[in-house]
């Protein structure tokens, strides 16, 4: 058995543990306290992910070369070791990607991030004559604007909108078409 073969499973296992470590280990806590010394994994997550993909690529190339009979393995044991290693690395990558052990706070933080990601605030200074109720109704009729987040105070209009449904340029263009005068 060659020395390269001896290191195949440990290399695959190490790559998987490092990648899983950067994604899953920080989720665990002991006695309701976090594990700050696992910050190392999160800090170098991109390196561990890259390392794991290099191992996956290496194993796939080795298996393809064996299957094409270009560089066949010496024995069935070699072939099994490479397939097992590939399954270990792929499983570790999948676990790290999906992170099934998220706690409730992480799920809540992810939802809040998605909310902040899609919501934007637009403030403009109105001038000239305008009817506040008509302006409010015009804004409420626009797609993507949150009707409960429209504020008109001292000639300043503040609107919260969903950026995945409408852009600030569309809102401004729509207001101009309806005859409102403002400064951005």
BELDAUR-V936441 format. One record per helix or strand of 3 or more residues. SS is the DSSP state (H for helix, E for strand). FROM is the first residue (numbers start at 1). TO is the last residue. Records with the same first field share a line. If there is no record, write none. Layout:
BEGIN
SS=FROM-TO / FROM-TO
END
This chain:
BEGIN
H=3-23 / 25-27 / 36-43 / 45-67 / 76-98 / 104-118 / 132-140 / 168-177
E=119-127 / 145-153 / 156-162 / 181-183
END
